[in-house]
Amino acid sequence: VGSPSTVAPTAEVFCQQLLTSPLAMGIFSCDVKTELGSCLAGLCLVHCAFRLGADFASVDSKVIVPQILDQIMVWRDKSDVFLFQTTMDKASSEEVAFNVEVCRFLLLAVMKQSERLASKQWDFLLCSLVSWLQTCQEGCADDALSNSLGYRALLYQSSLLLFSVTEMFDSPDRVASVPASLPAEWKDFFS
């Protein structure tokens, strides 16, 4: 066992390798309609790599995060697996887990790379947030659904995303790095 100074760089290298591994990069080749589990697994691996210490400032991260967000947007256009403005009662546990993981990824993007997101990515992110919150609001009336773990997980993640987005818009330093029209659109929509 190495000293702490030799273990930490090794862990960071491992996380960067995990981030660019074929398993994580399988996100770009999986079909959300037929391989939802593979798409979910790829998102989980990317999330784990960042949570375990992948460097958000690395070249890989600066490129991969916006690319993954673009891929998620492609999935949205090709599938109805996203729980946007719908009821969750007919959604499979895999569909709910997928939406929770997408929400977690969007949260990471806002927290760590908001300045790298393009206008269309922000539009997708904010529309997704509002749609998930509406889906959760619809589920409040159904006691069985509102007590389910999947419902609570989606509500929790979308609430965290809302908090993070609001916090970003309240920070002059961070809001200066997003597309110029975004703060006004956010204020107009939520005021």
C-alpha positions in Angstrom: 0.0 0.0 0.0 1.4 3.3 -1.0 1.5 6.5 0.9 -1.5 8.9 0.8 0.4 11.1 -1.7 0.8 8.2 -4.1 -2.7 6.8 -3.7 -4.6 10.0 -4.4 -3.0 10.6 -7.9 -3.7 7.0 -8.7 -7.4 7.4 -7.8 -7.6 10.5 -9.9 -6.1 8.7 -12.9 -8.5 5.8 -12.4 -11.5 8.2 -12.4 -10.3 9.9 -15.6 -9.8 6.4 -17.2 -13.3 5.4 -16.0 -14.7 8.6 -17.5 -13.3 7.7 -20.9 -13.8 3.9 -20.7 -15.6 2.0 -23.4 -18.4 1.3 -20.8 -19.0 5.0 -20.2 -18.5 6.0 -23.8 -21.1 3.4 -24.8 -23.5 6.2 -24.1 -22.9 7.4 -27.6 -23.8 4.2 -29.3 -26.7 2.8 -27.3 -30.2 3.0 -28.5 -32.5 4.4 -25.7 -35.5 2.5 -27.1 -33.9 -0.9 -27.0 -31.0 -0.6 -24.7 -32.3 1.6 -21.9 -30.3 -0.3 -19.3 -27.1 0.3 -21.2 -27.8 4.0 -21.5 -28.6 4.1 -17.7 -25.3 2.2 -16.9 -23.2 4.5 -19.0 -24.7 7.6 -17.2 -24.1 5.9 -13.9 -20.5 5.3 -14.7 -19.9 8.9 -15.8 -21.6 10.2 -12.7 -19.5 7.9 -10.5 -16.3 9.0 -12.2 -17.0 12.6 -11.4 -18.2 11.9 -7.9 -15.1 9.8 -7.2 -12.7 12.5 -8.4 -12.5 12.9 -12.2 -11.2 16.4 -12.9 -13.8 18.7 -14.3 -11.1 20.9 -15.6 -9.5 18.2 -17.7 -9.8 18.4 -21.5 -11.8 15.1 -21.5 -14.3 16.5 -19.0 -14.7 19.8 -20.9 -15.6 17.9 -24.0 -17.4 14.9 -22.6 -20.0 16.7 -20.5 -21.5 18.8 -23.4 -21.3 15.8 -25.7 -23.2 13.6 -23.3 -25.8 16.3 -22.9 -26.2 16.4 -26.7 -26.7 12.6 -26.6 -29.3 12.9 -24.0 -31.1 15.4 -26.2 -31.0 13.0 -29.1 -32.5 10.3 -26.8 -35.3 12.7 -25.9 -36.1 13.2 -29.6 -36.1 9.5 -30.3 -38.0 8.1 -27.4 -40.8 8.7 -24.9 -38.8 7.3 -22.0 -38.5 10.8 -20.4 -41.1 11.4 -17.8 -42.0 14.9 -18.9 -45.4 16.2 -17.9 -46.8 12.8 -17.5 -47.9 10.5 -14.8 -45.4 8.0 -13.4 -47.9 5.3 -12.6 -47.2 3.4 -15.8 -43.5 4.0 -15.9 -41.2 1.0 -15.4 -38.6 1.2 -12.6 -35.9 1.3 -15.3 -37.6 4.3 -16.9 -37.8 6.1 -13.5 -34.1 5.2 -12.7 -33.1 6.5 -16.2 -34.9 9.9 -15.5 -33.3 10.2 -12.1 -29.9 9.5 -13.6 -30.4 12.1 -16.3 -31.4 14.6 -13.7 -28.3 13.8 -11.6 -26.2 14.3 -14.7 -27.8 17.7 -15.4 -27.2 18.6 -11.8 -23.5 17.9 -12.2 -23.4 19.9 -15.5 -24.9 22.9 -13.7 -22.7 22.6 -10.7 -19.4 22.0 -12.4 -19.7 23.1 -16.1 -22.5 25.6 -16.4 -20.2 27.9 -18.4 -19.6 25.2 -21.1 -23.3 24.7 -21.9 -24.7 26.1 -25.1 -28.1 27.9 -25.3 -29.9 24.8 -26.7 -28.5 22.7 -23.9 -29.7 25.2 -21.3 -33.1 25.2 -22.9 -33.2 21.4 -22.7 -32.0 21.5 -19.1 -34.5 24.1 -17.9 -37.4 22.6 -19.8 -36.6 19.1 -18.4 -36.5 20.6 -14.9 -39.9 22.2 -15.2 -41.3 19.0 -16.8 -40.0 16.8 -14.1 -41.4 19.1 -11.4 -44.8 19.0 -13.2 -44.6 15.2 -13.3 -43.9 15.1 -9.6 -46.7 17.6 -8.9 -49.1 15.3 -10.8 -48.0 12.4 -8.6 -48.7 14.2 -5.3 -52.4 13.3 -5.5 -51.7 9.6 -5.7 -50.8 8.3 -2.3 -49.4 5.0 -3.6 -47.3 6.7 -6.2 -46.1 9.6 -3.9 -44.9 7.0 -1.4 -42.9 5.0 -4.0 -39.1 5.2 -3.9 -38.9 6.1 -7.6 -41.3 9.0 -7.2 -39.3 10.3 -4.2 -36.0 9.8 -6.0 -37.2 11.9 -9.0 -38.7 14.5 -6.7 -35.5 14.7 -4.7 -33.2 15.0 -7.7 -35.3 17.5 -9.6 -35.5 19.6 -6.4 -31.7 19.5 -6.1 -31.5 20.6 -9.7 -33.9 23.4 -9.1 -31.9 24.5 -6.1 -28.6 24.4 -8.0 -30.0 26.3 -11.0 -31.5 29.0 -8.7 -28.3 29.3 -6.8 -26.4 29.7 -10.1 -28.8 32.5 -11.2 -28.3 34.2 -7.8 -24.5 34.3 -8.3 -23.3 37.2 -10.4 -20.0 35.5 -11.1 -21.6 32.3 -12.4 -24.5 33.9 -14.2 -22.0 36.0 -16.2 -20.8 32.8 -17.8 -24.1 31.6 -19.3 -25.8 32.7 -22.5 -26.8 36.4 -22.1 -30.6 35.9 -22.6 -30.8 33.0 -20.1 -31.1 35.0 -16.8 -34.0 37.2 -18.2 -35.8 34.1 -19.5 -35.4 32.4 -16.1 -36.7 35.4 -14.3 -39.6 35.9 -16.6 -40.6 32.3 -16.4 -40.4 32.0 -12.6 -41.6 35.4 -11.5 
